[in-house]
Amino acid sequence: MRRIRLGPSAVESTELSFGAAAMGHFTEVDPAQAAAAVHAARDDPRAEGLLSEDRA
C-alpha cells in the first residue's frame, strides 16, 4: 500500500486509513461488533500495510 509523508514531518502513513469514528461516537455500537469490524479490516489481504485508524 502506498505511503505518504504527513506534512513537512518525517512521519509517514498509508494513503488509506480505517475510519472508525462512527463506532460509538455517533451511535451505540456493540463492542464485539466494533472489534470484529476492526479485525476484519486489519486482516483483509487488500489492507496489507494499513497503518492508521481514524477515530476522531
BELMOLIN-V381185 format. One line per field, one symbol per residue. ss: DSSP state (h for helix, s for strand, l for the rest). psi: psi as a letter, one per 30 degrees, with the letter a starting at -180 (. if undefined). burial: I if it has 16 or more other C-alpha atoms within 10 Angstrom, else O. A space follows every 50 residues. Layout:
ss->???
psi->???
burial->???
This chain:
ss->llsssllllllssslllsslllslllslllhhhhhhhhhhhhhlhhhlll llssll
psi->kkllkjbglgklllflljjgefifeflkkkeeeeeeeeeeeefkffgkfk flkjg.
burial->OOOOOOOOOOOOIIOIOIOOOOIOOOOOOOOOOOOOOOOOIIOOOOIOOI IOOOOO
